[in-house]
Amino acid sequence: MIMDDYINFTIGKQKHIALIAHDRKKPELVEWVDKNKDILKNHFLCGTGTTARLLADKTGLPVKGYNSGPLGGDQQIGSRIVEGTIDFVIFFSDPLEAQPHDPDVKALLRIAVVYDIPIANNRATADFLLASAYMNEEYERKVVNYNKTILNRLEEMK
């Protein structure tokens, strides 16, 4: 059993990027991706439902599609984070519109934090991520060893 406080994972030079947008933010994400396609074309892109289709159609970039958010797409992206096949997330969310799948969105955000995945929830943060020196090199992320934390809590309960 690993007893270190952290477990290190490497994000490679070629990133696996999830692209997600709520309905009213889809045009903004399409415009952002089109503006940044010279950078994004060098990485693997995926997205939820309609967003992935729109991005592929409007920008010409290959975008692997999952289900739409309300039909489990957010959870699919979250599971890919757990599996280690998504390195970071660009999620243009609409803070003024109630979402029927809000619990799924919160679960996705939570799992990104658990696995130390960079996540941009707006254009400014997305711009900063793409401008980062880490976009063109490997990055070692440190994930808290929650197994150790849980074992310690169990020991304290004895």
PyMOL CGO cylinders between C-alpha atoms (Angstrom):
from pymol import cmd
from pymol.cgo import CYLINDER

trace = [
    CYLINDER, 0.00, 0.00, 0.00, 1.27, 3.46, -0.87, 0.3, 1, 1, 1, 1, 1, 1,
    CYLINDER, 1.27, 3.46, -0.87, 1.74, 5.48, 2.29, 0.3, 1, 1, 1, 1, 1, 1,
    CYLINDER, 1.74, 5.48, 2.29, 3.04, 8.72, 0.79, 0.3, 1, 1, 1, 1, 1, 1,
    CYLINDER, 3.04, 8.72, 0.79, 0.98, 11.85, 1.34, 0.3, 1, 1, 1, 1, 1, 1,
    CYLINDER, 0.98, 11.85, 1.34, 0.81, 12.46, -2.43, 0.3, 1, 1, 1, 1, 1, 1,
    CYLINDER, 0.81, 12.46, -2.43, 0.80, 10.40, -5.59, 0.3, 1, 1, 1, 1, 1, 1,
    CYLINDER, 0.80, 10.40, -5.59, 2.50, 11.97, -8.62, 0.3, 1, 1, 1, 1, 1, 1,
    CYLINDER, 2.50, 11.97, -8.62, 1.01, 11.81, -12.11, 0.3, 1, 1, 1, 1, 1, 1,
    CYLINDER, 1.01, 11.81, -12.11, 2.49, 13.23, -15.30, 0.3, 1, 1, 1, 1, 1, 1,
    CYLINDER, 2.49, 13.23, -15.30, 0.49, 15.35, -17.72, 0.3, 1, 1, 1, 1, 1, 1,
    CYLINDER, 0.49, 15.35, -17.72, 2.25, 14.84, -21.05, 0.3, 1, 1, 1, 1, 1, 1,
    CYLINDER, 2.25, 14.84, -21.05, 3.25, 17.45, -23.60, 0.3, 1, 1, 1, 1, 1, 1,
    CYLINDER, 3.25, 17.45, -23.60, 0.21, 16.59, -25.67, 0.3, 1, 1, 1, 1, 1, 1,
    CYLINDER, 0.21, 16.59, -25.67, -2.78, 17.36, -23.46, 0.3, 1, 1, 1, 1, 1, 1,
    CYLINDER, -2.78, 17.36, -23.46, -6.17, 15.66, -23.33, 0.3, 1, 1, 1, 1, 1, 1,
    CYLINDER, -6.17, 15.66, -23.33, -8.58, 18.58, -23.01, 0.3, 1, 1, 1, 1, 1, 1,
    CYLINDER, -8.58, 18.58, -23.01, -12.30, 18.37, -22.25, 0.3, 1, 1, 1, 1, 1, 1,
    CYLINDER, -12.30, 18.37, -22.25, -14.39, 21.21, -23.69, 0.3, 1, 1, 1, 1, 1, 1,
    CYLINDER, -14.39, 21.21, -23.69, -17.82, 21.82, -22.16, 0.3, 1, 1, 1, 1, 1, 1,
    CYLINDER, -17.82, 21.82, -22.16, -20.31, 24.70, -22.32, 0.3, 1, 1, 1, 1, 1, 1,
    CYLINDER, -20.31, 24.70, -22.32, -23.80, 25.35, -21.09, 0.3, 1, 1, 1, 1, 1, 1,
    CYLINDER, -23.80, 25.35, -21.09, -26.26, 26.25, -23.86, 0.3, 1, 1, 1, 1, 1, 1,
    CYLINDER, -26.26, 26.25, -23.86, -25.96, 30.04, -23.64, 0.3, 1, 1, 1, 1, 1, 1,
    CYLINDER, -25.96, 30.04, -23.64, -22.15, 29.78, -23.47, 0.3, 1, 1, 1, 1, 1, 1,
    CYLINDER, -22.15, 29.78, -23.47, -21.70, 27.49, -26.48, 0.3, 1, 1, 1, 1, 1, 1,
    CYLINDER, -21.70, 27.49, -26.48, -21.20, 30.38, -28.97, 0.3, 1, 1, 1, 1, 1, 1,
    CYLINDER, -21.20, 30.38, -28.97, -18.55, 31.89, -26.68, 0.3, 1, 1, 1, 1, 1, 1,
    CYLINDER, -18.55, 31.89, -26.68, -16.70, 28.57, -26.41, 0.3, 1, 1, 1, 1, 1, 1,
    CYLINDER, -16.70, 28.57, -26.41, -16.87, 28.03, -30.18, 0.3, 1, 1, 1, 1, 1, 1,
    CYLINDER, -16.87, 28.03, -30.18, -15.41, 31.51, -30.75, 0.3, 1, 1, 1, 1, 1, 1,
    CYLINDER, -15.41, 31.51, -30.75, -12.69, 30.89, -28.13, 0.3, 1, 1, 1, 1, 1, 1,
    CYLINDER, -12.69, 30.89, -28.13, -11.71, 27.51, -29.59, 0.3, 1, 1, 1, 1, 1, 1,
    CYLINDER, -11.71, 27.51, -29.59, -11.65, 28.95, -33.13, 0.3, 1, 1, 1, 1, 1, 1,
    CYLINDER, -11.65, 28.95, -33.13, -9.43, 31.81, -31.96, 0.3, 1, 1, 1, 1, 1, 1,
    CYLINDER, -9.43, 31.81, -31.96, -7.05, 29.32, -30.29, 0.3, 1, 1, 1, 1, 1, 1,
    CYLINDER, -7.05, 29.32, -30.29, -7.17, 26.46, -32.77, 0.3, 1, 1, 1, 1, 1, 1,
    CYLINDER, -7.17, 26.46, -32.77, -3.48, 26.82, -33.70, 0.3, 1, 1, 1, 1, 1, 1,
    CYLINDER, -3.48, 26.82, -33.70, -2.66, 25.77, -30.14, 0.3, 1, 1, 1, 1, 1, 1,
    CYLINDER, -2.66, 25.77, -30.14, -5.53, 23.34, -29.64, 0.3, 1, 1, 1, 1, 1, 1,
    CYLINDER, -5.53, 23.34, -29.64, -4.87, 21.42, -32.88, 0.3, 1, 1, 1, 1, 1, 1,
    CYLINDER, -4.87, 21.42, -32.88, -1.78, 19.94, -31.20, 0.3, 1, 1, 1, 1, 1, 1,
    CYLINDER, -1.78, 19.94, -31.20, -3.81, 18.32, -28.42, 0.3, 1, 1, 1, 1, 1, 1,
    CYLINDER, -3.81, 18.32, -28.42, -6.54, 15.70, -28.05, 0.3, 1, 1, 1, 1, 1, 1,
    CYLINDER, -6.54, 15.70, -28.05, -9.97, 17.32, -27.66, 0.3, 1, 1, 1, 1, 1, 1,
    CYLINDER, -9.97, 17.32, -27.66, -13.20, 15.90, -26.35, 0.3, 1, 1, 1, 1, 1, 1,
    CYLINDER, -13.20, 15.90, -26.35, -16.47, 17.36, -25.20, 0.3, 1, 1, 1, 1, 1, 1,
    CYLINDER, -16.47, 17.36, -25.20, -20.03, 16.75, -24.20, 0.3, 1, 1, 1, 1, 1, 1,
    CYLINDER, -20.03, 16.75, -24.20, -22.82, 16.21, -26.73, 0.3, 1, 1, 1, 1, 1, 1,
    CYLINDER, -22.82, 16.21, -26.73, -23.85, 19.26, -28.70, 0.3, 1, 1, 1, 1, 1, 1,
    CYLINDER, -23.85, 19.26, -28.70, -20.76, 21.19, -27.65, 0.3, 1, 1, 1, 1, 1, 1,
    CYLINDER, -20.76, 21.19, -27.65, -18.42, 18.62, -29.23, 0.3, 1, 1, 1, 1, 1, 1,
    CYLINDER, -18.42, 18.62, -29.23, -20.45, 18.55, -32.46, 0.3, 1, 1, 1, 1, 1, 1,
    CYLINDER, -20.45, 18.55, -32.46, -20.59, 22.35, -32.67, 0.3, 1, 1, 1, 1, 1, 1,
    CYLINDER, -20.59, 22.35, -32.67, -16.87, 22.69, -32.07, 0.3, 1, 1, 1, 1, 1, 1,
    CYLINDER, -16.87, 22.69, -32.07, -15.99, 20.12, -34.70, 0.3, 1, 1, 1, 1, 1, 1,
    CYLINDER, -15.99, 20.12, -34.70, -18.40, 21.62, -37.26, 0.3, 1, 1, 1, 1, 1, 1,
    CYLINDER, -18.40, 21.62, -37.26, -17.49, 25.28, -36.66, 0.3, 1, 1, 1, 1, 1, 1,
    CYLINDER, -17.49, 25.28, -36.66, -13.72, 24.97, -36.14, 0.3, 1, 1, 1, 1, 1, 1,
    CYLINDER, -13.72, 24.97, -36.14, -12.77, 21.93, -38.21, 0.3, 1, 1, 1, 1, 1, 1,
    CYLINDER, -12.77, 21.93, -38.21, -10.91, 20.43, -35.25, 0.3, 1, 1, 1, 1, 1, 1,
    CYLINDER, -10.91, 20.43, -35.25, -11.46, 16.78, -34.32, 0.3, 1, 1, 1, 1, 1, 1,
    CYLINDER, -11.46, 16.78, -34.32, -13.44, 16.64, -31.05, 0.3, 1, 1, 1, 1, 1, 1,
    CYLINDER, -13.44, 16.64, -31.05, -14.44, 13.29, -29.55, 0.3, 1, 1, 1, 1, 1, 1,
    CYLINDER, -14.44, 13.29, -29.55, -18.01, 13.53, -28.36, 0.3, 1, 1, 1, 1, 1, 1,
    CYLINDER, -18.01, 13.53, -28.36, -19.58, 12.08, -25.24, 0.3, 1, 1, 1, 1, 1, 1,
    CYLINDER, -19.58, 12.08, -25.24, -23.23, 12.29, -24.17, 0.3, 1, 1, 1, 1, 1, 1,
    CYLINDER, -23.23, 12.29, -24.17, -24.79, 15.67, -23.52, 0.3, 1, 1, 1, 1, 1, 1,
    CYLINDER, -24.79, 15.67, -23.52, -24.42, 16.94, -19.96, 0.3, 1, 1, 1, 1, 1, 1,
    CYLINDER, -24.42, 16.94, -19.96, -27.99, 16.18, -18.82, 0.3, 1, 1, 1, 1, 1, 1,
    CYLINDER, -27.99, 16.18, -18.82, -27.67, 12.65, -20.28, 0.3, 1, 1, 1, 1, 1, 1,
    CYLINDER, -27.67, 12.65, -20.28, -24.49, 11.78, -18.37, 0.3, 1, 1, 1, 1, 1, 1,
    CYLINDER, -24.49, 11.78, -18.37, -21.78, 13.55, -20.38, 0.3, 1, 1, 1, 1, 1, 1,
    CYLINDER, -21.78, 13.55, -20.38, -20.44, 15.43, -17.35, 0.3, 1, 1, 1, 1, 1, 1,
    CYLINDER, -20.44, 15.43, -17.35, -20.17, 12.12, -15.53, 0.3, 1, 1, 1, 1, 1, 1,
    CYLINDER, -20.17, 12.12, -15.53, -18.41, 10.55, -18.50, 0.3, 1, 1, 1, 1, 1, 1,
    CYLINDER, -18.41, 10.55, -18.50, -15.85, 13.35, -18.45, 0.3, 1, 1, 1, 1, 1, 1,
    CYLINDER, -15.85, 13.35, -18.45, -15.46, 12.89, -14.68, 0.3, 1, 1, 1, 1, 1, 1,
    CYLINDER, -15.46, 12.89, -14.68, -14.85, 9.16, -15.12, 0.3, 1, 1, 1, 1, 1, 1,
    CYLINDER, -14.85, 9.16, -15.12, -12.15, 9.92, -17.73, 0.3, 1, 1, 1, 1, 1, 1,
    CYLINDER, -12.15, 9.92, -17.73, -10.45, 12.20, -15.20, 0.3, 1, 1, 1, 1, 1, 1,
    CYLINDER, -10.45, 12.20, -15.20, -10.46, 9.33, -12.68, 0.3, 1, 1, 1, 1, 1, 1,
    CYLINDER, -10.46, 9.33, -12.68, -9.05, 6.98, -15.36, 0.3, 1, 1, 1, 1, 1, 1,
    CYLINDER, -9.05, 6.98, -15.36, -6.28, 9.50, -16.11, 0.3, 1, 1, 1, 1, 1, 1,
    CYLINDER, -6.28, 9.50, -16.11, -7.29, 10.15, -19.72, 0.3, 1, 1, 1, 1, 1, 1,
    CYLINDER, -7.29, 10.15, -19.72, -8.28, 13.83, -19.33, 0.3, 1, 1, 1, 1, 1, 1,
    CYLINDER, -8.28, 13.83, -19.33, -5.62, 16.33, -18.28, 0.3, 1, 1, 1, 1, 1, 1,
    CYLINDER, -5.62, 16.33, -18.28, -7.68, 19.47, -17.96, 0.3, 1, 1, 1, 1, 1, 1,
    CYLINDER, -7.68, 19.47, -17.96, -11.09, 20.93, -18.53, 0.3, 1, 1, 1, 1, 1, 1,
    CYLINDER, -11.09, 20.93, -18.53, -12.38, 24.09, -20.18, 0.3, 1, 1, 1, 1, 1, 1,
    CYLINDER, -12.38, 24.09, -20.18, -15.97, 24.54, -18.99, 0.3, 1, 1, 1, 1, 1, 1,
    CYLINDER, -15.97, 24.54, -18.99, -17.78, 27.74, -19.92, 0.3, 1, 1, 1, 1, 1, 1,
    CYLINDER, -17.78, 27.74, -19.92, -20.63, 27.59, -17.44, 0.3, 1, 1, 1, 1, 1, 1,
    CYLINDER, -20.63, 27.59, -17.44, -23.63, 29.88, -17.26, 0.3, 1, 1, 1, 1, 1, 1,
    CYLINDER, -23.63, 29.88, -17.26, -23.91, 31.24, -13.69, 0.3, 1, 1, 1, 1, 1, 1,
    CYLINDER, -23.91, 31.24, -13.69, -27.30, 32.86, -14.36, 0.3, 1, 1, 1, 1, 1, 1,
    CYLINDER, -27.30, 32.86, -14.36, -29.17, 29.81, -15.64, 0.3, 1, 1, 1, 1, 1, 1,
    CYLINDER, -29.17, 29.81, -15.64, -30.36, 26.93, -13.45, 0.3, 1, 1, 1, 1, 1, 1,
    CYLINDER, -30.36, 26.93, -13.45, -29.20, 23.61, -14.90, 0.3, 1, 1, 1, 1, 1, 1,
    CYLINDER, -29.20, 23.61, -14.90, -31.23, 20.40, -14.52, 0.3, 1, 1, 1, 1, 1, 1,
    CYLINDER, -31.23, 20.40, -14.52, -27.98, 18.45, -14.21, 0.3, 1, 1, 1, 1, 1, 1,
    CYLINDER, -27.98, 18.45, -14.21, -26.37, 20.77, -11.64, 0.3, 1, 1, 1, 1, 1, 1,
    CYLINDER, -26.37, 20.77, -11.64, -25.48, 17.85, -9.31, 0.3, 1, 1, 1, 1, 1, 1,
    CYLINDER, -25.48, 17.85, -9.31, -23.52, 16.28, -12.19, 0.3, 1, 1, 1, 1, 1, 1,
    CYLINDER, -23.52, 16.28, -12.19, -21.68, 19.55, -12.82, 0.3, 1, 1, 1, 1, 1, 1,
    CYLINDER, -21.68, 19.55, -12.82, -20.78, 19.82, -9.14, 0.3, 1, 1, 1, 1, 1, 1,
    CYLINDER, -20.78, 19.82, -9.14, -19.56, 16.22, -9.16, 0.3, 1, 1, 1, 1, 1, 1,
    CYLINDER, -19.56, 16.22, -9.16, -17.36, 16.98, -12.20, 0.3, 1, 1, 1, 1, 1, 1,
    CYLINDER, -17.36, 16.98, -12.20, -15.88, 20.05, -10.51, 0.3, 1, 1, 1, 1, 1, 1,
    CYLINDER, -15.88, 20.05, -10.51, -15.28, 18.06, -7.32, 0.3, 1, 1, 1, 1, 1, 1,
    CYLINDER, -15.28, 18.06, -7.32, -13.51, 15.21, -9.13, 0.3, 1, 1, 1, 1, 1, 1,
    CYLINDER, -13.51, 15.21, -9.13, -11.29, 17.73, -10.95, 0.3, 1, 1, 1, 1, 1, 1,
    CYLINDER, -11.29, 17.73, -10.95, -10.20, 19.06, -7.55, 0.3, 1, 1, 1, 1, 1, 1,
    CYLINDER, -10.20, 19.06, -7.55, -9.68, 15.55, -6.12, 0.3, 1, 1, 1, 1, 1, 1,
    CYLINDER, -9.68, 15.55, -6.12, -7.42, 14.62, -9.04, 0.3, 1, 1, 1, 1, 1, 1,
    CYLINDER, -7.42, 14.62, -9.04, -5.64, 18.00, -9.23, 0.3, 1, 1, 1, 1, 1, 1,
    CYLINDER, -5.64, 18.00, -9.23, -6.89, 18.71, -12.77, 0.3, 1, 1, 1, 1, 1, 1,
    CYLINDER, -6.89, 18.71, -12.77, -6.73, 22.31, -14.00, 0.3, 1, 1, 1, 1, 1, 1,
    CYLINDER, -6.73, 22.31, -14.00, -10.21, 23.58, -14.81, 0.3, 1, 1, 1, 1, 1, 1,
    CYLINDER, -10.21, 23.58, -14.81, -11.18, 26.87, -16.41, 0.3, 1, 1, 1, 1, 1, 1,
    CYLINDER, -11.18, 26.87, -16.41, -14.73, 28.07, -15.84, 0.3, 1, 1, 1, 1, 1, 1,
    CYLINDER, -14.73, 28.07, -15.84, -14.43, 31.25, -17.89, 0.3, 1, 1, 1, 1, 1, 1,
    CYLINDER, -14.43, 31.25, -17.89, -12.57, 32.77, -20.82, 0.3, 1, 1, 1, 1, 1, 1,
    CYLINDER, -12.57, 32.77, -20.82, -9.92, 34.55, -18.73, 0.3, 1, 1, 1, 1, 1, 1,
    CYLINDER, -9.92, 34.55, -18.73, -8.87, 31.38, -16.94, 0.3, 1, 1, 1, 1, 1, 1,
    CYLINDER, -8.87, 31.38, -16.94, -8.91, 29.44, -20.21, 0.3, 1, 1, 1, 1, 1, 1,
    CYLINDER, -8.91, 29.44, -20.21, -6.64, 32.09, -21.75, 0.3, 1, 1, 1, 1, 1, 1,
    CYLINDER, -6.64, 32.09, -21.75, -4.24, 31.82, -18.82, 0.3, 1, 1, 1, 1, 1, 1,
    CYLINDER, -4.24, 31.82, -18.82, -4.13, 28.02, -19.13, 0.3, 1, 1, 1, 1, 1, 1,
    CYLINDER, -4.13, 28.02, -19.13, -3.32, 28.15, -22.84, 0.3, 1, 1, 1, 1, 1, 1,
    CYLINDER, -3.32, 28.15, -22.84, -0.66, 30.82, -22.28, 0.3, 1, 1, 1, 1, 1, 1,
    CYLINDER, -0.66, 30.82, -22.28, 1.01, 28.76, -19.57, 0.3, 1, 1, 1, 1, 1, 1,
    CYLINDER, 1.01, 28.76, -19.57, 4.50, 27.41, -20.20, 0.3, 1, 1, 1, 1, 1, 1,
    CYLINDER, 4.50, 27.41, -20.20, 3.11, 24.01, -19.15, 0.3, 1, 1, 1, 1, 1, 1,
    CYLINDER, 3.11, 24.01, -19.15, 1.04, 23.79, -22.34, 0.3, 1, 1, 1, 1, 1, 1,
    CYLINDER, 1.04, 23.79, -22.34, 4.18, 22.75, -24.23, 0.3, 1, 1, 1, 1, 1, 1,
    CYLINDER, 4.18, 22.75, -24.23, 5.88, 20.59, -21.64, 0.3, 1, 1, 1, 1, 1, 1,
    CYLINDER, 5.88, 20.59, -21.64, 5.19, 17.84, -19.17, 0.3, 1, 1, 1, 1, 1, 1,
    CYLINDER, 5.19, 17.84, -19.17, 3.75, 18.70, -15.78, 0.3, 1, 1, 1, 1, 1, 1,
    CYLINDER, 3.75, 18.70, -15.78, 3.90, 16.66, -12.59, 0.3, 1, 1, 1, 1, 1, 1,
    CYLINDER, 3.90, 16.66, -12.59, 0.66, 16.96, -10.66, 0.3, 1, 1, 1, 1, 1, 1,
    CYLINDER, 0.66, 16.96, -10.66, 0.43, 15.85, -7.07, 0.3, 1, 1, 1, 1, 1, 1,
    CYLINDER, 0.43, 15.85, -7.07, -2.77, 14.12, -6.04, 0.3, 1, 1, 1, 1, 1, 1,
    CYLINDER, -2.77, 14.12, -6.04, -3.51, 13.79, -2.36, 0.3, 1, 1, 1, 1, 1, 1,
    CYLINDER, -3.51, 13.79, -2.36, -3.33, 10.14, -1.31, 0.3, 1, 1, 1, 1, 1, 1,
    CYLINDER, -3.33, 10.14, -1.31, -6.90, 9.90, -0.03, 0.3, 1, 1, 1, 1, 1, 1,
    CYLINDER, -6.90, 9.90, -0.03, -6.47, 6.16, 0.65, 0.3, 1, 1, 1, 1, 1, 1,
    CYLINDER, -6.47, 6.16, 0.65, -3.96, 7.10, 3.34, 0.3, 1, 1, 1, 1, 1, 1,
    CYLINDER, -3.96, 7.10, 3.34, -6.31, 9.77, 4.67, 0.3, 1, 1, 1, 1, 1, 1,
    CYLINDER, -6.31, 9.77, 4.67, -9.17, 7.27, 4.92, 0.3, 1, 1, 1, 1, 1, 1,
    CYLINDER, -9.17, 7.27, 4.92, -6.97, 4.68, 6.64, 0.3, 1, 1, 1, 1, 1, 1,
    CYLINDER, -6.97, 4.68, 6.64, -5.82, 7.30, 9.15, 0.3, 1, 1, 1, 1, 1, 1,
    CYLINDER, -5.82, 7.30, 9.15, -9.43, 8.26, 9.88, 0.3, 1, 1, 1, 1, 1, 1,
    CYLINDER, -9.43, 8.26, 9.88, -10.35, 4.60, 10.40, 0.3, 1, 1, 1, 1, 1, 1,
    CYLINDER, -10.35, 4.60, 10.40, -7.46, 4.18, 12.84, 0.3, 1, 1, 1, 1, 1, 1,
    CYLINDER, -7.46, 4.18, 12.84, -8.61, 7.24, 14.77, 0.3, 1, 1, 1, 1, 1, 1,
    CYLINDER, -8.61, 7.24, 14.77, -12.10, 5.73, 15.15, 0.3, 1, 1, 1, 1, 1, 1,
    CYLINDER, -12.10, 5.73, 15.15, -10.76, 2.57, 16.84, 0.3, 1, 1, 1, 1, 1, 1,
]
cmd.load_cgo(trace, "trace")
